[in-house]
Amino acid sequence: MHVNGLYQFAFKCIPSLSLRRFPRRTHSTPGYPLAGGAPRCRPGYPDEGWVVHLEHKSVLYQTHKSVLAVATCLSFMLGFHSLSCAQERIISLSPQITESLYLLNKEKQLLAVTSYCKRPKEATLKEKIGSPLRPDIEKIVSLQPDLVLGSREGNPPWIMERLKRLGLRVVYFDRPKNVNGLLENFIELSRVVRASDQGAAIVRGVRESLTGTDRRPSFKVLWEVEADPLMVASTASFANDIIRLAGGANVVDTELPYPRINREEVIIKGPDVIVLMDMGYSVDAEMKRWRKYLHHARFLVMDSYMTGSPNPVSFLKAVKALEAAHAN
């Protein structure tokens, strides 16, 4: 039942109101009285339609209040909420956001996702609206979502602005620079989708698990992003928080988040653990290459999805995995 239906029902419940159809008005000028002395229509409205006729004009104000009161009571009694608050149809343009929505138990409200949204596996069954960089805007609009969620991590600003201009409600999250930014984004997402309690509980659990992990570094880490040419994550990268909270020290300290360096420099620094990403290069080949020069180094193959599209839970898993790699 929509708001109009509530009003119609309210009219029926109030005996001082009656509905009758008035004939077309004969004046072409908007806002003039209709033929037969009927109440005038508002400019821009159809010439013919249902118009409220009051049997007693003196009760106009009181009757209007009665209609609003009845409609409001019906709305609350039947469990209806304001359309501006309803988010029963959500579209996610980010793998990170999609997985977070499942953590918040909002999968039933999730209407569509991108082709890159593969976690959890249930997300692959959702309607697809293209890639994060090139979503199908026409399809998004046709699905009539209540809310579109995107991230600067992978969604171009002009895409989000265009969706806004088309009248859609859009929430655009900043790229997290560290774990605090990640947790703040998650809390904000939980608030937007009306799951604040679940979001707060998850963040609280992650913070408690990370308590005491930010300690004096006990081992050196190289985080390899690409192999040829060699690109690594530095102390200015998001990955550095995983290294730091796992008790490690990044061997690459630069202002550039992901610089290119030569292998000779890495060999001189002598990392204890080398993190390899299962993306774009052969992990086995890289292990074989490094073992020629760094015989003592241990290797950790990190899930690129887990670190490339992190949420609080996957971030914690990455920290624990790096801790275990050094301990073993």
C-alpha positions in Angstrom: 0.0 0.0 0.0 1.4 3.4 -0.9 0.9 6.8 0.7 -1.9 7.7 -1.7 -3.8 4.5 -0.7 -3.5 5.5 2.9 -5.0 8.9 2.2 -7.9 7.3 0.2 -8.6 5.0 3.1 -8.5 7.9 5.5 -11.1 9.8 3.5 -13.4 6.9 3.7 -13.0 6.8 7.5 -14.1 10.5 7.9 -17.8 11.1 7.3 -17.3 14.8 6.8 -15.6 14.1 3.5 -17.0 12.9 0.2 -15.4 12.3 -3.2 -17.0 13.1 -6.5 -15.7 13.6 -10.0 -16.0 17.1 -11.4 -16.3 17.9 -15.1 -13.6 19.3 -17.2 -12.9 23.0 -16.6 -13.8 25.3 -19.5 -11.0 27.9 -18.7 -7.6 27.2 -20.3 -5.8 29.5 -17.8 -4.3 27.4 -14.9 -5.8 28.0 -11.5 -9.2 29.3 -12.5 -12.5 27.9 -11.3 -13.9 24.9 -13.1 -17.2 24.9 -14.8 -20.1 24.6 -12.4 -18.5 26.5 -9.6 -16.3 23.5 -8.5 -13.1 24.1 -6.6 -10.2 25.1 -8.8 -7.3 22.8 -9.7 -3.7 23.5 -9.0 -1.6 24.7 -12.0 -0.1 21.8 -13.9 -2.5 19.2 -12.7 -4.9 17.2 -15.0 -8.2 18.9 -16.0 -10.2 16.0 -14.7 -9.6 14.1 -11.5 -10.7 13.3 -8.0 -11.3 16.6 -6.0 -12.2 16.8 -2.4 -15.6 18.4 -1.7 -16.2 19.5 1.8 -19.8 19.3 3.0 -19.0 21.9 5.6 -16.3 24.4 4.6 -16.0 25.7 8.1 -14.3 22.4 9.1 -11.7 22.5 6.4 -8.8 22.9 8.7 -9.9 20.4 11.3 -10.7 17.8 8.5 -7.3 18.2 7.0 -5.8 17.5 10.4 -8.0 14.5 10.7 -6.9 13.1 7.4 -3.2 13.5 8.3 -3.7 12.0 11.7 -5.5 8.9 10.3 -3.0 8.4 7.5 -0.1 8.8 10.0 -1.6 6.3 12.4 -2.2 3.8 9.7 1.4 4.2 8.5 2.7 3.3 11.9 0.2 0.6 12.6 0.9 -1.2 9.4 4.7 -0.8 9.7 5.2 1.7 6.8 8.2 4.0 6.8 9.1 7.1 4.9 10.2 6.4 1.3 13.3 8.5 2.0 14.3 6.0 4.7 13.5 2.8 2.8 16.4 1.0 1.3 14.9 -2.3 0.1 16.7 -2.2 -3.2 20.5 -1.7 -3.1 23.0 -1.8 -5.9 26.7 -2.2 -5.1 29.4 -1.0 -7.5 32.3 -2.3 -5.4 33.4 -5.8 -4.4 34.5 -4.5 -1.1 31.0 -3.0 -0.4 29.3 -6.2 -1.6 31.1 -8.4 0.8 30.5 -5.9 3.6 26.8 -6.0 2.9 26.8 -9.7 3.4 28.7 -9.3 6.7 25.9 -6.9 7.7 23.2 -9.5 6.7 21.8 -7.2 4.0 22.0 -9.7 1.2 18.2 -9.8 0.7 18.2 -6.0 0.0 21.1 -6.4 -2.4 19.5 -6.1 -5.9 22.6 -6.1 -8.2 26.4 -6.1 -8.2 29.3 -5.8 -10.6 30.9 -8.7 -12.5 33.9 -8.3 -10.1 31.9 -9.1 -7.0 32.8 -12.7 -6.3 32.8 -12.9 -2.5 31.0 -14.5 -1.0 30.1 -17.0 -3.7 26.4 -16.2 -3.2 27.1 -12.7 -4.7 27.8 -14.3 -8.1 24.1 -15.2 -8.4 23.0 -11.6 -8.1 22.0 -9.4 -11.1 25.1 -8.0 -12.9 25.4 -4.3 -13.9 28.8 -4.3 -15.6 32.3 -3.6 -14.1 33.2 -1.1 -11.4 34.9 1.1 -14.0 32.2 0.8 -16.6 28.8 0.0 -15.0 25.7 -0.1 -17.2 24.0 3.1 -16.2 20.9 2.5 -18.2 20.4 -0.9 -16.5 21.0 0.6 -13.1 18.3 3.2 -13.6 15.9 0.6 -15.0 16.3 -1.5 -11.8 14.9 1.5 -9.8 17.2 1.1 -6.8 16.6 3.0 -3.5 20.4 3.3 -3.0 23.5 3.0 -5.1 26.8 2.4 -3.2 30.2 3.1 -4.7 33.8 3.6 -3.7 36.7 5.8 -4.9 38.7 2.6 -4.9 37.3 1.5 -8.2 34.4 3.7 -9.3 35.1 6.9 -11.4 33.7 10.1 -9.9 31.9 11.0 -13.1 29.9 7.8 -13.0 28.7 8.6 -9.5 27.8 12.2 -10.4 25.9 11.0 -13.4 23.8 8.6 -11.3 23.1 11.5 -8.9 21.9 13.7 -11.8 19.6 10.9 -12.9 17.8 11.2 -9.5 19.3 8.2 -7.7 20.4 8.3 -4.1 24.2 7.6 -4.2 26.7 7.1 -1.4 30.3 7.4 -2.4 33.0 6.1 0.0 36.5 7.5 0.2 39.5 5.2 -0.4 40.8 4.0 3.0 44.4 4.9 3.6 44.8 2.8 6.7 42.9 0.4 9.0 41.2 3.3 10.8 39.8 4.6 7.5 38.6 1.1 6.6 36.7 0.7 9.9 35.2 4.2 9.7 33.9 3.3 6.2 32.4 0.1 7.5 30.6 1.9 10.3 29.3 4.5 7.9 28.0 1.8 5.6 26.3 0.0 8.4 24.6 3.3 9.3 23.5 4.0 5.8 21.9 0.5 5.4 20.4 0.7 8.9 22.5 -2.0 10.4 24.5 0.1 12.9 24.3 -2.5 15.7 25.8 -5.3 13.5 28.5 -2.9 12.1 29.5 -1.8 15.6 29.7 -5.3 16.9 32.0 -6.4 14.0 34.3 -3.4 14.3 34.5 -3.9 18.1 35.5 -7.5 17.6 38.2 -6.6 15.1 39.6 -3.9 17.3 39.7 -6.3 20.3 41.6 -8.9 18.2 44.1 -6.2 17.0 44.7 -5.0 20.6 48.4 -5.4 21.4 49.5 -6.2 17.9 50.9 -2.8 17.2 54.3 -3.6 18.8 58.0 -3.3 18.1 58.8 -4.9 14.7 60.4 -8.3 15.0 60.8 -9.2 11.3 61.3 -7.6 7.9 58.7 -7.9 5.2 58.7 -7.3 1.4 55.2 -7.0 -0.1 55.4 -7.7 -3.8 52.6 -6.4 -6.0 54.0 -7.0 -9.5 56.9 -9.1 -10.7 58.1 -7.5 -14.0 58.9 -4.8 -13.4 59.1 -5.3 -9.7 56.5 -3.2 -7.9 56.1 -3.3 -4.1 53.9 -1.9 -1.3 55.8 0.7 0.7 55.3 2.2 4.2 52.9 4.7 2.6 50.5 2.0 1.3 47.4 0.5 2.9 49.2 -2.9 3.0 51.7 -1.4 5.4 49.1 -1.5 8.2 48.8 -5.2 7.8 52.6 -5.5 8.1 52.7 -3.2 11.1 49.9 -4.8 13.0 51.4 -8.3 12.3 54.6 -7.2 14.0 56.7 -6.7 10.9 58.7 -3.8 9.4 58.3 -2.9 5.7 61.8 -3.0 4.0 60.6 -0.3 1.5 60.2 3.1 3.1 59.1 5.7 0.6 56.4 8.3 0.1 55.1 6.5 -3.0 52.6 3.8 -2.0 53.6 1.4 -4.7 57.1 2.2 -6.1 59.2 0.2 -8.6 62.5 -1.0 -7.2 65.3 -3.3 -8.4 65.8 -6.7 -7.0 69.4 -6.0 -5.9 68.0 -3.5 -3.4 65.7 -6.0 -2.0 68.5 -8.6 -1.6 70.6 -6.1 0.3 67.7 -5.4 2.7 67.2 -9.1 3.3 63.5 -9.5 4.1 62.5 -12.4 6.4 59.0 -12.8 4.8 58.1 -12.1 1.2 54.4 -11.6 0.5 53.3 -12.6 -3.0 49.9 -11.7 -4.5 48.1 -14.3 -6.6 47.4 -11.9 -9.4 49.1 -11.3 -12.7 52.2 -13.3 -12.2 53.4 -16.8 -11.4 53.8 -17.2 -7.6 55.8 -20.4 -8.0 58.2 -18.7 -10.5 58.7 -15.8 -8.0 59.5 -18.1 -5.1 62.0 -19.9 -7.2 63.6 -16.6 -8.3 63.9 -15.2 -4.7 65.2 -18.5 -3.2 68.4 -18.2 -5.3 69.4 -15.1 -3.3 67.4 -15.2 -0.1 67.7 -18.7 1.3 66.2 -18.0 4.7 63.2 -16.0 3.5 59.7 -17.4 4.1 56.8 -16.8 1.7 53.2 -16.0 2.2 50.8 -16.1 -0.8 48.1 -13.5 0.0 44.6 -13.6 -1.5 44.6 -10.6 -3.7 40.8 -10.3 -3.3 41.2 -10.2 0.5 43.7 -7.3 0.4 42.6 -5.6 -2.8 38.9 -5.3 -1.6 39.3 -5.4 2.1 36.7 -5.3 4.8 37.3 -5.4 8.6 37.1 -9.2 8.7 39.4 -9.9 5.7 41.9 -7.3 7.1 42.1 -9.2 10.4 42.6 -12.5 8.5 45.5 -10.9 6.5 47.2 -9.7 9.7 46.8 -13.2 11.3 48.1 -14.9 8.2 51.3 -12.7 8.2 51.8 -13.4 11.8 51.6 -17.1 11.2 53.9 -16.9 8.2 56.7 -15.5 10.4 56.0 -17.8 13.4 56.2 -20.9 11.2 
